[in-house]
Every structure is written in structure tokens, then in C-alpha cells.
Amino acid sequence: MFEHKVLKFTWGWKGFDYAAIENELNDLGAEGWETVGTIVPSVGAGQSIEIGVILKRARG
């Protein structure tokens, strides 16, 4: 059995803060979370304003 988590990262004033995303994923990885996919919806001319990251870890 697994539990799942979806993180949402939003486009900021200077774009996506990839360093902050990486830090959060590393912190969650240390807690047993594993990234299994992404969701990147687009608007307008195909631009993305948010990124969804799907994670899972074993329960128990």
C-alpha cells in the first residue's frame, strides 16, 4: 500500500524557483517520498504557470 502527495509549484515573479523545488523534493525524499510523475497544465499559447509533482511512499 502507498500513500500519495501532490505538490503544486507556481510561476513566480522571476519564474519557477527550481532551487526551492529541488530542496523541497530532497527534504521529502529523506522522509521516504519518491517522485513518480508531474502534471504541467498549460494555458494560452502553451505556457505553464504551475507544476504539479506527484509523490508516493509506502504506508506504515
PQR file with spaces between the fields and no chain letter, atoms N, CA, C, O and H, PARSE charges and radii, in Angstrom:
ATOM       1  N    MET     1       0.837   -1.181    0.000 -0.4000 1.5000
ATOM       2  CA   MET     1       0.000    0.000    0.000 -0.0000 2.0000
ATOM       3  C    MET     1       0.884    1.247    0.000  0.5500 1.7000
ATOM       4  O    MET     1       1.948    1.281    0.619 -0.5500 1.4000
ATOM       5  N    PHE     2       0.419    2.247   -0.700 -0.4000 1.5000
ATOM       6  CA   PHE     2       1.143    3.507   -0.787 -0.0000 2.0000
ATOM       7  C    PHE     2       0.240    4.658   -0.374  0.5500 1.7000
ATOM       8  O    PHE     2      -0.984    4.576   -0.469 -0.5500 1.4000
ATOM       9  H    PHE     2      -0.445    2.219   -1.203  0.4000 1.0000
ATOM      10  N    GLU     3       0.860    5.713    0.078 -0.4000 1.5000
ATOM      11  CA   GLU     3       0.150    6.984    0.224 -0.0000 2.0000
ATOM      12  C    GLU     3       0.752    7.932   -0.804  0.5500 1.7000
ATOM      13  O    GLU     3       1.913    7.797   -1.191 -0.5500 1.4000
ATOM      14  H    GLU     3       1.855    5.780    0.155  0.4000 1.0000
ATOM      15  N    HIS     4      -0.049    8.884   -1.234 -0.4000 1.5000
ATOM      16  CA   HIS     4       0.373    9.791   -2.299 -0.0000 2.0000
ATOM      17  C    HIS     4       0.267   11.237   -1.853  0.5500 1.7000
ATOM      18  O    HIS     4      -0.496   11.576   -0.948 -0.5500 1.4000
ATOM      19  H    HIS     4      -0.992    8.994   -0.920  0.4000 1.0000
ATOM      20  N    LYS     5       1.039   12.066   -2.499 -0.4000 1.5000
ATOM      21  CA   LYS     5       1.057   13.504   -2.210 -0.0000 2.0000
ATOM      22  C    LYS     5       1.225   14.220   -3.548  0.5500 1.7000
ATOM      23  O    LYS     5       1.965   13.755   -4.415 -0.5500 1.4000
ATOM      24  H    LYS     5       1.658   11.790   -3.234  0.4000 1.0000
ATOM      25  N    VAL     6       0.542   15.346   -3.714 -0.4000 1.5000
ATOM      26  CA   VAL     6       0.715   16.184   -4.898 -0.0000 2.0000
ATOM      27  C    VAL     6       1.169   17.563   -4.433  0.5500 1.7000
ATOM      28  O    VAL     6       0.491   18.223   -3.645 -0.5500 1.4000
ATOM      29  H    VAL     6      -0.060   15.724   -3.010  0.4000 1.0000
ATOM      30  N    LEU     7       2.316   17.981   -4.929 -0.4000 1.5000
ATOM      31  CA   LEU     7       2.836   19.313   -4.627 -0.0000 2.0000
ATOM      32  C    LEU     7       2.518   20.232   -5.796  0.5500 1.7000
ATOM      33  O    LEU     7       2.538   19.798   -6.947 -0.5500 1.4000
ATOM      34  H    LEU     7       2.866   17.445   -5.569  0.4000 1.0000
ATOM      35  N    LYS     8       2.226   21.489   -5.516 -0.4000 1.5000
ATOM      36  CA   LYS     8       1.964   22.461   -6.579 -0.0000 2.0000
ATOM      37  C    LYS     8       2.970   23.601   -6.447  0.5500 1.7000
ATOM      38  O    LYS     8       3.078   24.241   -5.401 -0.5500 1.4000
ATOM      39  H    LYS     8       2.209   21.842   -4.581  0.4000 1.0000
ATOM      40  N    PHE     9       3.693   23.833   -7.520 -0.4000 1.5000
ATOM      41  CA   PHE     9       4.648   24.930   -7.575 -0.0000 2.0000
ATOM      42  C    PHE     9       4.144   25.919   -8.609  0.5500 1.7000
ATOM      43  O    PHE     9       3.807   25.539   -9.730 -0.5500 1.4000
ATOM      44  H    PHE     9       3.606   23.313   -8.370  0.4000 1.0000
ATOM      45  N    THR    10       4.093   27.190   -8.229 -0.4000 1.5000
ATOM      46  CA   THR    10       3.513   28.226   -9.079 -0.0000 2.0000
ATOM      47  C    THR    10       4.581   29.167   -9.618  0.5500 1.7000
ATOM      48  O    THR    10       5.560   29.483   -8.942 -0.5500 1.4000
ATOM      49  H    THR    10       4.366   27.499   -7.318  0.4000 1.0000
ATOM      50  N    TRP    11       4.367   29.600  -10.843 -0.4000 1.5000
ATOM      51  CA   TRP    11       5.233   30.573  -11.510 -0.0000 2.0000
ATOM      52  C    TRP    11       5.276   31.840  -10.678  0.5500 1.7000
ATOM      53  O    TRP    11       4.231   32.417  -10.374 -0.5500 1.4000
ATOM      54  H    TRP    11       3.572   29.343  -11.392  0.4000 1.0000
ATOM      55  N    GLY    12       6.465   32.280  -10.305 -0.4000 1.5000
ATOM      56  CA   GLY    12       6.611   33.491   -9.509 -0.0000 2.0000
ATOM      57  C    GLY    12       7.065   34.663  -10.344  0.5500 1.7000
ATOM      58  O    GLY    12       7.112   34.584  -11.572 -0.5500 1.4000
ATOM      59  H    GLY    12       7.313   31.811  -10.552  0.4000 1.0000
ATOM      60  N    TRP    13       7.394   35.735   -9.686 -0.4000 1.5000
ATOM      61  CA   TRP    13       7.823   36.951  -10.363 -0.0000 2.0000
ATOM      62  C    TRP    13       8.996   36.696  -11.298  0.5500 1.7000
ATOM      63  O    TRP    13       9.065   37.278  -12.381 -0.5500 1.4000
ATOM      64  H    TRP    13       7.356   35.799   -8.689  0.4000 1.0000
ATOM      65  N    LYS    14       9.916   35.833  -10.890 -0.4000 1.5000
ATOM      66  CA   LYS    14      11.101   35.532  -11.705 -0.0000 2.0000
ATOM      67  C    LYS    14      11.062   34.126  -12.281  0.5500 1.7000
ATOM      68  O    LYS    14      12.107   33.554  -12.589 -0.5500 1.4000
ATOM      69  H    LYS    14       9.860   35.360  -10.010  0.4000 1.0000
ATOM      70  N    GLY    15       9.869   33.564  -12.429 -0.4000 1.5000
ATOM      71  CA   GLY    15       9.731   32.214  -12.970 -0.0000 2.0000
ATOM      72  C    GLY    15       9.624   31.200  -11.847  0.5500 1.7000
ATOM      73  O    GLY    15       9.273   31.546  -10.719 -0.5500 1.4000
ATOM      74  H    GLY    15       9.020   34.029  -12.178  0.4000 1.0000
ATOM      75  N    PHE    16       9.925   29.954  -12.156 -0.4000 1.5000
ATOM      76  CA   PHE    16       9.899   28.902  -11.148 -0.0000 2.0000
ATOM      77  C    PHE    16      11.184   28.960  -10.334  0.5500 1.7000
ATOM      78  O    PHE    16      12.263   29.191  -10.878 -0.5500 1.4000
ATOM      79  H    PHE    16      10.209   29.673  -13.072  0.4000 1.0000
ATOM      80  N    ASP    17      11.062   28.751   -9.043 -0.4000 1.5000
ATOM      81  CA   ASP    17      12.230   28.732   -8.160 -0.0000 2.0000
ATOM      82  C    ASP    17      12.715   27.279   -8.086  0.5500 1.7000
ATOM      83  O    ASP    17      12.376   26.542   -7.160 -0.5500 1.4000
ATOM      84  H    ASP    17      10.185   28.563   -8.601  0.4000 1.0000
ATOM      85  N    TYR    18      13.504   26.892   -9.071 -0.4000 1.5000
ATOM      86  CA   TYR    18      13.928   25.498   -9.182 -0.0000 2.0000
ATOM      87  C    TYR    18      14.778   25.056   -7.995  0.5500 1.7000
ATOM      88  O    TYR    18      14.719   23.889   -7.606 -0.5500 1.4000
ATOM      89  H    TYR    18      13.779   27.491   -9.824  0.4000 1.0000
ATOM      90  N    ALA    19      15.559   25.949   -7.415 -0.4000 1.5000
ATOM      91  CA   ALA    19      16.356   25.593   -6.238 -0.0000 2.0000
ATOM      92  C    ALA    19      15.437   25.238   -5.068  0.5500 1.7000
ATOM      93  O    ALA    19      15.703   24.275   -4.348 -0.5500 1.4000
ATOM      94  H    ALA    19      15.607   26.897   -7.731  0.4000 1.0000
ATOM      95  N    ALA    20      14.362   26.002   -4.872 -0.4000 1.5000
ATOM      96  CA   ALA    20      13.417   25.717   -3.794 -0.0000 2.0000
ATOM      97  C    ALA    20      12.678   24.404   -4.053  0.5500 1.7000
ATOM      98  O    ALA    20      12.440   23.629   -3.127 -0.5500 1.4000
ATOM      99  H    ALA    20      14.147   26.784   -5.457  0.4000 1.0000
ATOM     100  N    ILE    21      12.318   24.160   -5.309 -0.4000 1.5000
ATOM     101  CA   ILE    21      11.661   22.895   -5.669 -0.0000 2.0000
ATOM     102  C    ILE    21      12.587   21.725   -5.345  0.5500 1.7000
ATOM     103  O    ILE    21      12.170   20.744   -4.730 -0.5500 1.4000
ATOM     104  H    ILE    21      12.511   24.790   -6.061  0.4000 1.0000
ATOM     105  N    GLU    22      13.840   21.836   -5.763 -0.4000 1.5000
ATOM     106  CA   GLU    22      14.814   20.776   -5.511 -0.0000 2.0000
ATOM     107  C    GLU    22      14.997   20.544   -4.012  0.5500 1.7000
ATOM     108  O    GLU    22      15.048   19.397   -3.569 -0.5500 1.4000
ATOM     109  H    GLU    22      14.179   22.633   -6.263  0.4000 1.0000
ATOM     110  N    ASN    23      15.095   21.611   -3.232 -0.4000 1.5000
ATOM     111  CA   ASN    23      15.251   21.473   -1.786 -0.0000 2.0000
ATOM     112  C    ASN    23      14.056   20.769   -1.159  0.5500 1.7000
ATOM     113  O    ASN    23      14.226   19.893   -0.312 -0.5500 1.4000
ATOM     114  H    ASN    23      15.053   22.543   -3.592  0.4000 1.0000
ATOM     115  N    GLU    24      12.848   21.146   -1.570 -0.4000 1.5000
ATOM     116  CA   GLU    24      11.654   20.515   -1.011 -0.0000 2.0000
ATOM     117  C    GLU    24      11.592   19.038   -1.376  0.5500 1.7000
ATOM     118  O    GLU    24      11.244   18.206   -0.538 -0.5500 1.4000
ATOM     119  H    GLU    24      12.710   21.858   -2.259  0.4000 1.0000
ATOM     120  N    LEU    25      11.931   18.705   -2.631 -0.4000 1.5000
ATOM     121  CA   LEU    25      11.919   17.302   -3.042 -0.0000 2.0000
ATOM     122  C    LEU    25      12.981   16.501   -2.299  0.5500 1.7000
ATOM     123  O    LEU    25      12.738   15.351   -1.932 -0.5500 1.4000
ATOM     124  H    LEU    25      12.214   19.381   -3.312  0.4000 1.0000
ATOM     125  N    ASN    26      14.154   17.086   -2.070 -0.4000 1.5000
ATOM     126  CA   ASN    26      15.195   16.399   -1.301 -0.0000 2.0000
ATOM     127  C    ASN    26      14.753   16.168    0.142  0.5500 1.7000
ATOM     128  O    ASN    26      14.992   15.098    0.702 -0.5500 1.4000
ATOM     129  H    ASN    26      14.352   18.020   -2.368  0.4000 1.0000
ATOM     130  N    ASP    27      14.109   17.168    0.745 -0.4000 1.5000
ATOM     131  CA   ASP    27      13.614   17.013    2.115 -0.0000 2.0000
ATOM     132  C    ASP    27      12.569   15.896    2.189  0.5500 1.7000
ATOM     133  O    ASP    27      12.600   15.066    3.097 -0.5500 1.4000
ATOM     134  H    ASP    27      13.915   18.037    0.290  0.4000 1.0000
ATOM     135  N    LEU    28      11.656   15.886    1.237 -0.4000 1.5000
ATOM     136  CA   LEU    28      10.627   14.843    1.226 -0.0000 2.0000
ATOM     137  C    LEU    28      11.227   13.474    0.906  0.5500 1.7000
ATOM     138  O    LEU    28      10.770   12.459    1.432 -0.5500 1.4000
ATOM     139  H    LEU    28      11.630   16.561    0.499  0.4000 1.0000
ATOM     140  N    GLY    29      12.238   13.444    0.054 -0.4000 1.5000
ATOM     141  CA   GLY    29      12.927   12.186   -0.244 -0.0000 2.0000
ATOM     142  C    GLY    29      13.549   11.592    1.005  0.5500 1.7000
ATOM     143  O    GLY    29      13.553   10.373    1.177 -0.5500 1.4000
ATOM     144  H    GLY    29      12.608   14.269   -0.373  0.4000 1.0000
ATOM     145  N    ALA    30      14.073   12.439    1.879 -0.4000 1.5000
ATOM     146  CA   ALA    30      14.656   11.971    3.139 -0.0000 2.0000
ATOM     147  C    ALA    30      13.587   11.381    4.056  0.5500 1.7000
ATOM     148  O    ALA    30      13.904   10.609    4.961 -0.5500 1.4000
ATOM     149  H    ALA    30      14.069   13.429    1.739  0.4000 1.0000
ATOM     150  N    GLU    31      12.316   11.743    3.828 -0.4000 1.5000
ATOM     151  CA   GLU    31      11.205   11.200    4.603 -0.0000 2.0000
ATOM     152  C    GLU    31      10.584    9.979    3.930  0.5500 1.7000
ATOM     153  O    GLU    31       9.566    9.463    4.390 -0.5500 1.4000
ATOM     154  H    GLU    31      12.058   12.370    3.093  0.4000 1.0000
ATOM     155  N    GLY    32      11.201    9.515    2.836 -0.4000 1.5000
ATOM     156  CA   GLY    32      10.710    8.315    2.165 -0.0000 2.0000
ATOM     157  C    GLY    32       9.829    8.555    0.956  0.5500 1.7000
ATOM     158  O    GLY    32       9.371    7.599    0.330 -0.5500 1.4000
ATOM     159  H    GLY    32      12.029    9.933    2.462  0.4000 1.0000
ATOM     160  N    TRP    33       9.581    9.816    0.611 -0.4000 1.5000
ATOM     161  CA   TRP    33       8.758   10.122   -0.561 -0.0000 2.0000
ATOM     162  C    TRP    33       9.575    9.971   -1.833  0.5500 1.7000
ATOM     163  O    TRP    33      10.760   10.303   -1.868 -0.5500 1.4000
ATOM     164  H    TRP    33       9.953   10.592    1.120  0.4000 1.0000
ATOM     165  N    GLU    34       8.933    9.469   -2.873 -0.4000 1.5000
ATOM     166  CA   GLU    34       9.572    9.274   -4.177 -0.0000 2.0000
ATOM     167  C    GLU    34       8.721    9.963   -5.243  0.5500 1.7000
ATOM     168  O    GLU    34       7.506    9.770   -5.294 -0.5500 1.4000
ATOM     169  H    GLU    34       7.971    9.199   -2.845  0.4000 1.0000
ATOM     170  N    THR    35       9.358   10.762   -6.087 -0.4000 1.5000
ATOM     171  CA   THR    35       8.641   11.408   -7.181 -0.0000 2.0000
ATOM     172  C    THR    35       8.318   10.367   -8.249  0.5500 1.7000
ATOM     173  O    THR    35       9.193    9.622   -8.690 -0.5500 1.4000
ATOM     174  H    THR    35      10.345   10.919   -6.046  0.4000 1.0000
ATOM     175  N    VAL    36       7.044   10.327   -8.659 -0.4000 1.5000
ATOM     176  CA   VAL    36       6.628    9.344   -9.658 -0.0000 2.0000
ATOM     177  C    VAL    36       6.055    9.985  -10.916  0.5500 1.7000
ATOM     178  O    VAL    36       5.818    9.292  -11.905 -0.5500 1.4000
ATOM     179  H    VAL    36       6.334   10.933   -8.301  0.4000 1.0000
ATOM     180  N    GLY    37       5.829   11.301  -10.894 -0.4000 1.5000
ATOM     181  CA   GLY    37       5.300   11.938  -12.085 -0.0000 2.0000
ATOM     182  C    GLY    37       5.103   13.426  -11.889  0.5500 1.7000
ATOM     183  O    GLY    37       5.268   13.965  -10.795 -0.5500 1.4000
ATOM     184  H    GLY    37       6.021   11.864  -10.090  0.4000 1.0000
ATOM     185  N    THR    38       4.746   14.069  -12.988 -0.4000 1.5000
ATOM     186  CA   THR    38       4.472   15.500  -12.963 -0.0000 2.0000
ATOM     187  C    THR    38       3.197   15.796  -13.735  0.5500 1.7000
ATOM     188  O    THR    38       2.781   15.030  -14.605 -0.5500 1.4000
ATOM     189  H    THR    38       4.612   13.630  -13.876  0.4000 1.0000
ATOM     190  N    ILE    39       2.600   16.906  -13.402 -0.4000 1.5000
ATOM     191  CA   ILE    39       1.449   17.449  -14.121 -0.0000 2.0000
ATOM     192  C    ILE    39       1.834   18.871  -14.495  0.5500 1.7000
ATOM     193  O    ILE    39       2.158   19.677  -13.622 -0.5500 1.4000
ATOM     194  H    ILE    39       2.938   17.528  -12.696  0.4000 1.0000
ATOM     195  N    VAL    40       1.803   19.184  -15.776 -0.4000 1.5000
ATOM     196  CA   VAL    40       2.177   20.527  -16.219 -0.0000 2.0000
ATOM     197  C    VAL    40       1.070   21.058  -17.130  0.5500 1.7000
ATOM     198  O    VAL    40       1.177   20.985  -18.355 -0.5500 1.4000
ATOM     199  H    VAL    40       1.540   18.529  -16.485  0.4000 1.0000
ATOM     200  N    PRO    41      -0.005   21.595  -16.520 -0.5600 1.5000
ATOM     201  CA   PRO    41      -1.069   22.149  -17.341  0.2800 2.0000
ATOM     202  C    PRO    41      -0.599   23.411  -18.056  0.5500 1.7000
ATOM     203  O    PRO    41       0.239   24.150  -17.539 -0.5500 1.4000
ATOM     204  N    SER    42      -1.132   23.649  -19.226 -0.4000 1.5000
ATOM     205  CA   SER    42      -0.737   24.844  -19.966 -0.0000 2.0000
ATOM     206  C    SER    42      -1.959   25.717  -20.225  0.5500 1.7000
ATOM     207  O    SER    42      -3.091   25.237  -20.274 -0.5500 1.4000
ATOM     208  H    SER    42      -1.813   23.049  -19.647  0.4000 1.0000
ATOM     209  N    VAL    43      -1.701   27.003  -20.388 -0.4000 1.5000
ATOM     210  CA   VAL    43      -2.759   27.965  -20.682 -0.0000 2.0000
ATOM     211  C    VAL    43      -2.320   28.819  -21.855  0.5500 1.7000
ATOM     212  O    VAL    43      -1.134   28.895  -22.175 -0.5500 1.4000
ATOM     213  H    VAL    43      -0.781   27.394  -20.348  0.4000 1.0000
ATOM     214  N    GLY    44      -3.272   29.450  -22.481 -0.4000 1.5000
ATOM     215  CA   GLY    44      -2.938   30.372  -23.570 -0.0000 2.0000
ATOM     216  C    GLY    44      -2.154   29.703  -24.676  0.5500 1.7000
ATOM     217  O    GLY    44      -2.615   28.733  -25.278 -0.5500 1.4000
ATOM     218  H    GLY    44      -4.235   29.389  -22.221  0.4000 1.0000
ATOM     219  N    ALA    45      -0.979   30.219  -24.939 -0.4000 1.5000
ATOM     220  CA   ALA    45      -0.136   29.731  -26.037 -0.0000 2.0000
ATOM     221  C    ALA    45       0.778   28.601  -25.572  0.5500 1.7000
ATOM     222  O    ALA    45       1.927   28.511  -26.005 -0.5500 1.4000
ATOM     223  H    ALA    45      -0.605   31.006  -24.449  0.4000 1.0000
ATOM     224  N    GLY    46       0.272   27.740  -24.692 -0.4000 1.5000
ATOM     225  CA   GLY    46       1.051   26.604  -24.234 -0.0000 2.0000
ATOM     226  C    GLY    46       1.980   26.903  -23.084  0.5500 1.7000
ATOM     227  O    GLY    46       2.869   26.105  -22.791 -0.5500 1.4000
ATOM     228  H    GLY    46      -0.661   27.813  -24.339  0.4000 1.0000
ATOM     229  N    GLN    47       1.800   28.035  -22.421 -0.4000 1.5000
ATOM     230  CA   GLN    47       2.662   28.398  -21.302 -0.0000 2.0000
ATOM     231  C    GLN    47       2.147   27.742  -20.013  0.5500 1.7000
ATOM     232  O    GLN    47       0.941   27.629  -19.793 -0.5500 1.4000
ATOM     233  H    GLN    47       1.077   28.684  -22.659  0.4000 1.0000
ATOM     234  N    SER    48       3.078   27.321  -19.186 -0.4000 1.5000
ATOM     235  CA   SER    48       2.722   26.717  -17.908 -0.0000 2.0000
ATOM     236  C    SER    48       2.914   27.727  -16.787  0.5500 1.7000
ATOM     237  O    SER    48       3.940   28.403  -16.708 -0.5500 1.4000
ATOM     238  H    SER    48       4.057   27.412  -19.365  0.4000 1.0000
ATOM     239  N    ILE    49       1.906   27.817  -15.919 -0.4000 1.5000
ATOM     240  CA   ILE    49       2.020   28.728  -14.780 -0.0000 2.0000
ATOM     241  C    ILE    49       2.146   27.962  -13.473  0.5500 1.7000
ATOM     242  O    ILE    49       2.341   28.559  -12.415 -0.5500 1.4000
ATOM     243  H    ILE    49       1.073   27.268  -15.983  0.4000 1.0000
ATOM     244  N    GLU    50       2.034   26.634  -13.546 -0.4000 1.5000
ATOM     245  CA   GLU    50       2.240   25.823  -12.367 -0.0000 2.0000
ATOM     246  C    GLU    50       2.732   24.439  -12.766  0.5500 1.7000
ATOM     247  O    GLU    50       2.536   23.983  -13.893 -0.5500 1.4000
ATOM     248  H    GLU    50       1.875   26.149  -14.406  0.4000 1.0000
ATOM     249  N    ILE    51       3.373   23.793  -11.809 -0.4000 1.5000
ATOM     250  CA   ILE    51       3.864   22.434  -11.989 -0.0000 2.0000
ATOM     251  C    ILE    51       3.322   21.611  -10.828  0.5500 1.7000
ATOM     252  O    ILE    51       3.456   22.009   -9.670 -0.5500 1.4000
ATOM     253  H    ILE    51       3.532   24.164  -10.894  0.4000 1.0000
ATOM     254  N    GLY    52       2.722   20.488  -11.121 -0.4000 1.5000
ATOM     255  CA   GLY    52       2.304   19.553  -10.083 -0.0000 2.0000
ATOM     256  C    GLY    52       3.284   18.392  -10.060  0.5500 1.7000
ATOM     257  O    GLY    52       3.623   17.845  -11.109 -0.5500 1.4000
ATOM     258  H    GLY    52       2.613   20.166  -12.061  0.4000 1.0000
ATOM     259  N    VAL    53       3.736   18.015   -8.885 -0.4000 1.5000
ATOM     260  CA   VAL    53       4.659   16.898   -8.735 -0.0000 2.0000
ATOM     261  C    VAL    53       3.969   15.837   -7.885  0.5500 1.7000
ATOM     262  O    VAL    53       3.509   16.123   -6.780 -0.5500 1.4000
ATOM     263  H    VAL    53       3.460   18.459   -8.032  0.4000 1.0000
ATOM     264  N    ILE    54       3.898   14.618   -8.401 -0.4000 1.5000
ATOM     265  CA   ILE    54       3.223   13.513   -7.728 -0.0000 2.0000
ATOM     266  C    ILE    54       4.277   12.657   -7.031  0.5500 1.7000
ATOM     267  O    ILE    54       5.266   12.243   -7.634 -0.5500 1.4000
ATOM     268  H    ILE    54       4.271   14.386   -9.299  0.4000 1.0000
ATOM     269  N    LEU    55       4.038   12.402   -5.741 -0.4000 1.5000
ATOM     270  CA   LEU    55       4.967   11.598   -4.956 -0.0000 2.0000
ATOM     271  C    LEU    55       4.229   10.431   -4.315  0.5500 1.7000
ATOM     272  O    LEU    55       3.012   10.477   -4.138 -0.5500 1.4000
ATOM     273  H    LEU    55       3.234   12.739   -5.251  0.4000 1.0000
ATOM     274  N    LYS    56       4.973    9.385   -3.969 -0.4000 1.5000
ATOM     275  CA   LYS    56       4.395    8.263   -3.235 -0.0000 2.0000
ATOM     276  C    LYS    56       5.413    7.745   -2.228  0.5500 1.7000
ATOM     277  O    LYS    56       6.618    7.957   -2.368 -0.5500 1.4000
ATOM     278  H    LYS    56       5.962    9.347   -4.113  0.4000 1.0000
ATOM     279  N    ARG    57       4.898    7.058   -1.208 -0.4000 1.5000
ATOM     280  CA   ARG    57       5.751    6.329   -0.271 -0.0000 2.0000
ATOM     281  C    ARG    57       4.938    5.194    0.324  0.5500 1.7000
ATOM     282  O    ARG    57       3.708    5.233    0.358 -0.5500 1.4000
ATOM     283  H    ARG    57       3.920    6.885   -1.095  0.4000 1.0000
ATOM     284  N    ALA    58       5.640    4.204    0.782 -0.4000 1.5000
ATOM     285  CA   ALA    58       4.969    3.050    1.386 -0.0000 2.0000
ATOM     286  C    ALA    58       4.328    3.463    2.702  0.5500 1.7000
ATOM     287  O    ALA    58       4.899    4.240    3.467 -0.5500 1.4000
ATOM     288  H    ALA    58       6.640    4.173    0.754  0.4000 1.0000
ATOM     289  N    ARG    59       3.141    2.935    2.955 -0.4000 1.5000
ATOM     290  CA   ARG    59       2.480    3.202    4.233 -0.0000 2.0000
ATOM     291  C    ARG    59       3.065    2.321    5.314  0.5500 1.7000
ATOM     292  O    ARG    59       3.562    1.220    5.075 -0.5500 1.4000
ATOM     293  H    ARG    59       2.678    2.304    2.333  0.4000 1.0000
ATOM     294  N    GLY    60       2.980    2.859    6.502 -0.4000 1.5000
ATOM     295  CA   GLY    60       3.362    2.035    7.639 -0.0000 2.0000
ATOM     296  C    GLY    60       4.713    2.320    8.057  0.5500 1.7000
ATOM     297  O    GLY    60       5.205    1.714    9.009 -0.5500 1.4000
ATOM     298  H    GLY    60       2.576    3.753    6.696  0.4000 1.0000
